[in-house]
Amino acid sequence: MRTTMVSFLIAQVGTSSKVSSSPGVLDDVLSTFSFLWNFALALAVILTFWALGKLIGARIIRALRQSKGDTLYPDMEDLIRRLAFYGAISTGGAVALQFIFDIDFLQVIGLFGLGISFAFKDLVENLIAGTVIILQNRFHIGDFIKVGGITGKIMEIQTRATILKGVDGTEIIIPNADLMSQVVTSYTAHHQRRTDFDISVSFKSDLEKAKKIAEEVMLAHDHVLKKPKPQVILKKLGEYAVVLSVRFWFDPHEKGKSWIATKSFLISEIKRRYDAEGIIIPFPTEVFMEKEQLPPEKA
């Protein structure tokens, strides 16, 4: 009985030793070790490229700070860091897949990019538009713009959206793709901007005197530019009055000055001067009253 048990155990040990020494198991062990080695090597390559991209991004930001100073967008720095990060990771991944795992990186990235383009179309579109806006340096913080019927002051330019502060104090988020695809009116793009308003005077008033008074009022105001010179022109002969167009230029970047307040003051001051000089700003009711006071026509 003991002899039989010993023989059985010896047979089992012999069988297991044969299995463990078979070429298939050895190949599996070597394949697993090779995969782990390649994975560690690929991770080291990606980390190396990431560190290199971080170094390059920091050097680019430092150079831009020296050249542009305070005019450099904070979002420009963020954009450069993101491009350096994703660019380094992508390059490291390409090298690892191509030379370590022997996988065609171009095919993988092509399929991945196709899926991303469909799944995140709006996001990618806004990111690309934001990158173009930041690189073009067309808009600046503090600019007053109008886009899609929305008017506001630019408070922040992000890579995906631009934040406006509305005239009523509300916060407005504009996707950057809209800034690229729609008509945008910038009221502060230049240091000279013209605005105008209409004022009506009676048919009986001295038009040259009315024009001269309006010009004097505009030239006396500090916020009104002397060059180009303000103008008062005859716009049209209305049904009840002569309509004058009062036009003046101002600097929208001048601190402490509001063109809206300037326009309001000019209207008020011209009205005050007209009243003092006897120049009438008529209303339709006054015209009807004048017609009723006329003598009846003879037959």
C-alpha positions in Angstrom: 0.0 0.0 0.0 2.8 2.4 0.9 4.7 1.4 -2.2 1.6 2.3 -4.3 1.2 5.7 -2.7 4.8 6.6 -3.2 4.7 5.5 -6.8 1.6 7.7 -7.3 3.2 10.8 -5.7 6.4 10.3 -7.8 4.3 10.1 -10.9 2.4 13.3 -10.1 5.6 15.2 -9.4 7.1 14.0 -12.6 4.0 15.0 -14.5 3.9 18.5 -12.9 7.6 19.0 -13.6 7.1 18.2 -17.2 4.2 20.7 -17.4 6.2 23.5 -15.7 9.1 22.9 -18.0 7.1 22.9 -21.1 7.9 25.6 -23.8 4.3 27.1 -23.7 4.4 28.1 -20.1 7.8 29.5 -20.4 6.8 31.6 -23.4 3.8 32.9 -21.4 6.1 34.0 -18.6 8.5 35.7 -21.0 5.7 37.4 -22.9 4.2 38.7 -19.6 7.6 40.0 -18.5 8.2 41.6 -21.9 4.8 43.3 -21.8 5.5 44.7 -18.3 9.0 45.9 -19.4 7.5 47.6 -22.5 4.8 49.2 -20.4 7.3 50.6 -17.9 9.5 51.8 -20.8 6.5 53.4 -22.5 5.5 55.1 -19.3 9.0 56.4 -18.9 9.0 57.8 -22.5 5.7 59.6 -21.9 6.8 61.1 -18.6 10.0 62.2 -20.3 8.1 63.9 -23.1 5.7 65.5 -20.6 8.6 67.0 -18.6 10.2 68.3 -21.9 6.8 69.8 -22.9 6.4 71.5 -19.6 9.9 73.0 -19.9 9.3 74.2 -23.4 5.9 75.7 -22.4 7.5 77.6 -19.5 10.2 79.0 -21.7 7.7 80.2 -24.3 5.6 81.9 -21.6 8.7 83.6 -20.1 9.7 84.9 -23.6 6.1 86.2 -24.2 6.1 87.9 -20.8 9.3 89.7 -21.7 8.1 90.8 -25.1 4.4 91.7 -24.4 4.5 92.5 -20.7 1.1 93.3 -19.2 -0.7 93.0 -22.5 -0.2 89.2 -22.5 -3.6 87.5 -21.9 -3.8 85.2 -18.9 -5.6 82.8 -21.1 -2.7 82.8 -23.5 -0.5 81.3 -20.8 -3.2 78.7 -20.0 -3.4 77.9 -23.7 0.3 77.4 -24.1 0.4 75.2 -21.0 -2.4 73.0 -22.4 -0.8 72.8 -25.8 2.5 71.8 -24.3 0.8 69.2 -22.0 -1.3 67.6 -24.7 1.4 67.9 -27.3 4.0 66.2 -25.1 1.6 63.4 -24.1 0.5 62.8 -27.7 4.1 62.8 -28.9 5.2 60.5 -26.1 2.3 58.2 -26.8 3.1 58.1 -30.5 6.7 57.2 -29.9 5.7 54.5 -27.4 3.1 52.9 -29.6 5.2 53.1 -32.7 8.6 51.9 -31.5 7.8 49.9 -28.3 4.5 48.2 -29.0 4.9 48.3 -32.8 1.5 49.8 -33.3 0.8 52.2 -36.2 0.0 55.4 -34.2 -1.4 57.2 -37.2 -4.2 54.7 -37.6 -5.1 54.8 -33.9 -5.1 58.6 -33.8 -7.1 58.7 -37.0 -9.9 56.6 -35.6 -9.8 58.3 -32.2 -9.9 61.8 -33.9 -12.9 60.7 -36.0 -14.8 59.7 -33.0 -13.9 62.8 -31.0 -14.9 65.0 -34.0 -18.4 63.6 -33.9 -18.8 63.4 -30.2 -17.4 66.8 -29.2 -18.0 68.8 -32.4 -19.2 72.0 -30.5 -16.4 71.8 -27.9 -13.7 71.4 -30.4 -15.1 74.2 -32.6 -15.1 76.6 -29.6 -11.6 75.5 -28.6 -10.3 76.2 -32.1 -12.1 79.5 -32.3 -10.8 80.5 -28.8 -7.3 79.7 -29.9 -7.6 81.8 -33.0 -9.1 84.7 -31.0 -6.3 84.6 -28.5 -3.5 84.3 -31.1 -4.9 87.1 -33.3 -5.1 89.4 -30.2 -8.1 91.1 -31.9 -10.2 91.6 -28.7 -9.0 92.9 -25.3 -10.2 92.9 -21.8 -12.4 96.0 -21.3 -13.5 96.3 -25.0 -17.1 97.2 -25.5 -18.6 95.0 -28.3 -21.9 93.9 -29.8 -22.4 90.4 -31.2 -25.7 88.8 -32.2 -27.7 91.7 -30.8 -26.0 91.4 -27.4 -23.9 94.4 -26.2 -21.5 94.3 -23.3 -18.0 94.8 -22.0 -15.4 92.0 -22.3 -14.5 90.8 -18.8 -12.7 87.6 -19.6 -11.5 85.7 -22.7 -11.3 81.9 -22.2 -10.4 79.2 -24.6 -14.0 78.1 -25.0 -16.1 81.2 -24.3 -15.8 85.0 -23.8 -17.5 86.5 -20.8 -19.3 89.9 -21.2 -20.7 92.2 -18.7 -24.0 93.6 -20.0 -25.0 97.2 -19.7 -27.4 96.2 -17.0 -24.7 94.4 -15.0 -25.6 90.9 -16.1 -23.0 88.3 -17.0 -23.2 87.1 -20.6 -21.3 84.0 -21.9 -20.6 84.0 -25.6 -19.3 80.8 -27.2 -16.1 81.7 -29.1 -17.5 80.1 -32.2 -20.1 82.8 -32.3 -17.4 85.5 -32.2 -15.8 83.9 -35.3 -19.0 83.2 -37.3 -21.1 86.3 -36.5 -20.7 90.0 -37.2 -19.0 91.7 -34.2 -19.1 95.4 -33.7 -16.4 96.8 -31.4 -17.0 100.2 -30.0 -13.6 100.6 -28.5 -11.3 99.1 -31.1 -9.9 102.6 -32.0 -9.1 105.8 -30.0 -11.5 107.8 -32.1 -15.2 107.1 -32.3 -18.1 109.2 -33.6 -21.6 109.4 -32.2 -24.5 111.7 -33.1 -28.0 112.8 -32.0 -30.8 114.7 -33.7 -32.3 118.0 -32.5 -35.2 119.8 -34.1 -35.7 123.6 -34.3 -38.6 125.6 -35.5 -38.9 126.7 -39.1 -38.8 130.3 -37.9 -35.5 129.8 -36.1 -32.2 131.1 -37.4 -30.5 127.9 -38.6 -27.0 129.3 -38.7 -27.3 130.6 -35.2 -28.6 127.2 -34.0 -25.7 125.4 -35.7 -23.2 127.8 -34.2 -24.5 127.4 -30.6 -24.4 123.6 -30.9 -20.8 123.7 -32.2 -19.8 126.1 -29.3 -21.3 123.7 -26.8 -19.4 120.7 -28.2 -16.1 122.5 -28.5 -16.3 123.6 -24.9 -16.6 120.1 -23.6 -13.3 118.3 -22.6 -14.4 114.9 -23.8 -15.2 116.1 -27.3 -12.2 115.8 -29.6 -11.2 118.9 -31.5 -9.8 116.9 -34.4 -11.9 115.6 -36.2 -13.9 118.7 -35.6 -17.5 118.3 -34.4 -20.2 119.1 -37.0 -23.8 120.2 -37.1 -25.5 119.5 -40.4 -29.0 120.0 -41.8 -30.4 116.4 -41.8 -33.9 117.0 -43.2 -37.0 119.2 -43.3 -39.4 117.4 -41.1 -43.2 117.8 -41.0 -43.1 120.0 -38.0 -39.5 121.2 -37.7 -36.0 121.4 -39.2 -33.9 118.4 -38.0 -30.2 119.1 -37.3 -27.7 116.2 -36.9 -25.2 116.9 -34.1 -22.0 114.9 -34.5 -18.9 114.7 -32.4 -15.8 112.5 -31.9 -14.5 111.1 -28.6 -11.8 108.7 -27.3 -13.5 105.6 -25.8 -10.3 104.6 -24.0 -10.1 107.9 -22.0 -10.4 106.9 -18.4 -13.0 108.6 -16.2 -15.0 109.7 -19.3 -18.3 108.3 -20.4 -19.6 109.0 -23.9 -23.1 108.4 -22.7 -22.7 111.0 -20.0 -21.1 113.4 -22.5 -23.9 113.0 -25.0 -26.5 113.6 -22.2 -24.7 116.7 -21.1 -24.5 118.1 -24.6 -28.2 117.6 -25.3 -29.1 119.3 -22.0 -26.7 122.2 -22.6 -27.8 122.8 -26.2 -31.4 122.8 -25.0 -30.5 125.4 -22.3 -28.7 127.6 -24.7 -31.5 127.4 -27.2 -34.0 128.5 -24.6 -31.8 131.4 -23.6 -31.3 132.5 -27.2 -35.0 132.2 -28.2 -34.5 129.2 -30.5 -37.6 127.1 -30.3 -37.6 123.3 -30.2 -41.2 122.7 -31.4 -43.7 120.0 -30.6 -46.5 118.9 -32.9 -49.1 120.4 -30.4 -47.4 123.8 -30.7 -47.6 123.6 -34.5 -51.3 122.9 -34.4 -51.8 125.8 -32.1 -50.0 128.1 -34.5 -52.2 126.9 -37.3 -55.4 127.6 -35.3 -54.3 131.1 -34.6 -53.9 132.0 -38.3 -56.6 134.2 -39.8 -59.1 132.3 -42.0 -58.5 132.5 -45.7 -60.7 134.7 -47.8 -62.9 133.0 -50.4 
